[in-house]
């Protein structure tokens, strides 16, 4: 399943003819120019952004993307999930074909003691 960031960030990158590595280098140069700090952004990080695994990068990275593409981070498909953006889908549990339970659903989450057999 594709996420909005795949459709927008990757399209913006490809429209400029940049590879993921070239975009990572451009972001690193932009951050170093504005804040005089180095960054560990690489092509793998850009790939995770485009796939939606990272939905809201650090402020410096967002600012660099906004400067490079001359649009806002939200226009690039990046969302701040803490402020009510779309939530990431839960990953299915491969071994039994169901989603992982939330920790608070577990009977020992509050008391620390089991009250019988737990079944989701």
N, C-alpha and C positions, 0 to 999 in steps of 0.2 A: 504494500500500500504506500502510495506517495503522500508526502506531507506538503503543506503550503511552501515550506522553505525550499523543498526540492524544485518546485515549479518556479519560484521567484529568484532565490539566490543563485542557483545553478544557471538559470537562464540569463541573469545579469552578468555572471562571470563569463559564460560562453559568448554572449553578445560582444564582449570586449576582446574575445579571442584568447583569454587567459586560461592556463591550466590551474589545477588546484594548488600546485606548488608555486606558481607565479603569483597567485592571489595571496598565499601565505607570506611570501616574501614582501609583497607590496604592503600588507598589513603590518608586518614587522618593521619595515622602514618608516611607515607612517607613525607608529607608536614610538619608535626610537627618536624620530624627529620632534614629536610633540612633548614627550615626557622624559626623554633621555634615559630610557630603560630598555632592556632587552626583553624579548618574549620567546616562548617556546612554541609558538604557532607554526604548524607544518601542514603538509597536504592531508595528513590523516585527520587533523583537527577540522580542516575545511570540509572534508568528506562527512565527518560527524555533524557539522552544522547543516550541510545540505540534506542529509538524511533525517534531520530532526531529532537526533540523539542529544544534541545540545540545542536548546530552544532559545536561550537568552544568554549570550556570551558576556564576559566582563565589560565594564563600562568603556575601557580603553579600546577594546576590540570593536564594540558597537560604534564608537565614535570614528574609528578608522574606516570601518565599512561604510558608514554614512558619508564620510569625506570622499572615499574612493568612488562610490557609485552615485553620489549627489542625490541621495534620497534617505528617508528615515529607515531605521532598523525594522520597523513594522511593515514598511513598504517592501522590504526584502523578504518578508515572510517570517521574521523572527518574532516570537511571542514570549511575553513574561507570564508564565503560568501562575506565579504567585498573585498576579493582579487579575486573575480570572480568564486568562487565555485558555485555549483548548488544552485539555489534559492529555498526557501521554497514555497510550493504550497499555493495559497490563499485559505482560508477556505470559503466554500459556506455559503451564508446567508440562514439559515434554514427556516426563515419565508416566503421567497419568492422564494427560490431556485436559487439565483444568487450570484455571488461573491460580496464582499463588495467593494464599489468604493474607489478609491484613493482620498485622501483629495483634491489634486490639481485639480481633475475633477469637483469638486463642484463649481458652479458659485460664491459662496460667499468666496471661498478660497483666492482670491486675493484682492477683494474690500471690503469684509465684508458686502456687500449689495446684496440682492437677485435681479436678473434681470428677474424675471418670474419664472415659475414653473420648477423645476429641475427634469429631468428624465434621468436615466442612459442609 
